[in-house]
């Protein structure tokens, strides 16, 4: 985990990947902390499910080159229902895990402190706690995009426990938008 001068927290993970994903066999994955909120909001992943959120962030980096080469389909969460978008993402993650031998193989540098935890992603899992209010705003926005694309949205409650009308009212500010940052 790194904190930039701007105060934004970033996660950096370097993944060994097949050379068809990255010619060097190493794929550096940098993600701001708010990426967890984005996945929870756009794909309807439970904000408390840190395992799925970390898998989504890490493996989506590996899937991006395959999507760019059109070997697997792109996922446009705003053009399909939330359940369908999540299922597509989780299926692609499951497929890349199967191809890569069952999941993330974690290796550490010889310079790494021996007393550190075995699971190299444990710090990320422990700290991948999206803010439910921001996730709810992202869900609301994603639902609005879906509706504008003709997708039937049937959500009864957002992750913060509010219904559509309550979310719409809470978003009413002088600028017409609720600020996403704290």
C-alpha positions in Angstrom: 0.0 0.0 0.0 1.3 3.4 -0.9 0.0 6.8 -0.1 0.7 9.4 -2.8 1.5 13.1 -2.0 -2.1 13.8 -2.9 -3.3 11.6 -0.1 -4.7 9.0 -2.4 -4.0 5.4 -1.2 -2.8 3.0 -3.9 -2.3 -0.7 -3.9 0.6 -2.1 -5.9 0.9 -5.8 -6.8 3.3 -7.3 -9.3 1.8 -10.5 -10.8 3.6 -13.3 -12.6 1.5 -14.0 -15.6 1.7 -16.1 -18.8 3.6 -14.3 -21.6 0.5 -14.1 -23.7 -0.8 -11.7 -21.1 2.4 -9.7 -20.6 5.5 -10.4 -22.7 7.8 -9.9 -19.7 5.8 -12.4 -17.6 5.3 -9.6 -15.0 2.2 -7.5 -14.8 2.4 -4.6 -12.4 -1.1 -3.8 -11.0 -1.7 -0.4 -9.5 -5.1 0.4 -8.1 -6.4 3.3 -6.0 -8.3 2.2 -2.9 -11.5 3.5 -4.4 -11.3 0.8 -7.0 -12.9 -1.5 -4.5 -15.9 0.9 -4.2 -16.1 1.0 -8.0 -16.3 -2.8 -8.3 -18.9 -3.0 -5.5 -21.0 -0.3 -7.0 -20.9 -1.3 -10.7 -20.9 -5.0 -10.3 -23.0 -5.4 -7.1 -20.3 -7.1 -5.2 -21.0 -7.1 -1.4 -18.8 -4.4 0.1 -18.0 -6.8 3.0 -16.8 -9.6 0.6 -13.1 -8.5 0.5 -12.0 -11.8 -1.1 -14.2 -11.2 -4.2 -13.3 -7.6 -4.3 -9.5 -8.3 -4.2 -9.9 -11.1 -6.8 -11.9 -8.7 -9.0 -9.2 -6.0 -8.8 -6.2 -8.3 -9.2 -7.6 -10.6 -11.9 -9.3 -7.8 -13.9 -5.8 -6.5 -14.6 -4.9 -9.9 -16.0 -8.1 -10.0 -18.1 -7.6 -6.5 -19.6 -5.0 -7.6 -22.2 -7.1 -10.6 -23.2 -10.1 -8.3 -23.7 -8.0 -5.8 -25.7 -7.0 -8.7 -28.0 -10.7 -9.7 -28.2 -9.9 -13.1 -26.8 -12.6 -12.7 -24.2 -15.6 -10.2 -24.3 -15.5 -6.8 -22.8 -17.8 -6.2 -19.9 -19.9 -3.0 -20.0 -21.7 -2.9 -16.6 -23.9 -0.1 -17.7 -25.3 -2.0 -20.7 -26.5 -5.1 -18.8 -28.1 -5.8 -15.5 -26.0 -5.8 -12.3 -26.4 -9.6 -11.8 -25.4 -10.3 -15.4 -22.4 -7.9 -15.2 -21.2 -9.6 -12.0 -21.7 -13.1 -13.3 -19.7 -12.2 -16.5 -16.8 -10.8 -14.4 -16.8 -13.7 -11.9 -16.9 -16.2 -14.8 -13.9 -14.6 -16.5 -12.0 -14.6 -13.2 -12.8 -18.3 -12.7 -11.6 -19.0 -16.2 -8.3 -17.1 -15.8 -7.8 -18.9 -12.5 -8.3 -22.2 -14.2 -5.9 -21.3 -17.0 -3.3 -20.0 -14.5 -3.2 -23.1 -12.4 -5.9 -22.4 -9.8 -5.3 -18.9 -8.6 -2.8 -16.5 -7.4 0.6 -18.0 -6.6 2.2 -15.8 -4.1 6.0 -15.4 -4.0 8.0 -12.9 -2.1 11.3 -11.3 -2.5 14.3 -12.6 -0.5 14.4 -9.0 0.9 11.0 -9.5 2.4 10.9 -9.6 6.2 10.5 -13.2 7.3 8.0 -12.4 10.0 5.4 -10.9 7.6 2.2 -12.8 7.0 2.1 -15.7 4.5 -0.8 -14.3 2.5 0.8 -11.5 0.6 -2.6 -10.1 -0.2 -3.8 -10.2 3.4 -3.2 -6.5 3.9 -5.3 -5.7 0.8 -8.1 -8.0 2.0 -8.0 -6.5 5.5 -8.2 -2.9 4.2 -10.5 -3.4 1.2 -13.5 -1.9 3.1 -15.5 0.2 0.7 -17.6 3.0 2.2 -21.3 1.9 1.9 -22.5 5.4 1.2 -20.1 5.9 -1.7 -20.9 2.4 -3.0 -24.7 3.3 -2.8 -24.0 6.5 -4.9 -22.1 4.4 -7.4 -24.9 1.8 -7.5 -27.5 4.6 -8.1 -25.4 6.1 -10.9 -24.8 2.7 -12.5 -28.6 2.1 -12.3 -29.3 5.4 -14.0 -26.9 4.5 -16.8 -28.5 1.1 -17.1 -32.0 2.7 -17.4 -30.7 5.1 -20.0 -29.5 2.1 -22.0 -32.9 0.4 -21.8 -31.9 -2.1 -19.1 -34.7 -3.1 -16.7 -33.5 -2.2 -13.2 -35.4 -3.7 -10.3 -33.3 -2.9 -7.2 -35.4 -2.5 -4.1 -32.6 -1.3 -1.8 -29.0 0.0 -2.1 -26.2 -1.2 0.1 -26.8 1.6 2.5 -30.4 0.4 3.1 -32.0 3.3 1.2 -34.6 2.8 -1.6 -34.5 4.7 -4.9 -36.6 7.7 -3.7 -34.5 8.1 -0.6 -31.3 8.0 -2.7 -32.7 10.5 -5.1 -33.6 12.9 -2.3 -30.2 12.5 -0.6 -28.5 13.4 -3.8 -30.3 16.7 -4.1 -27.7 19.4 -3.5 -27.3 22.8 -4.9 -25.2 21.4 -7.8 -27.6 18.4 -8.3 -24.8 15.9 -7.4 -23.6 14.5 -4.2 -19.8 14.7 -3.7 -18.2 11.3 -4.1 -15.2 12.1 -1.9 -15.2 12.8 1.8 
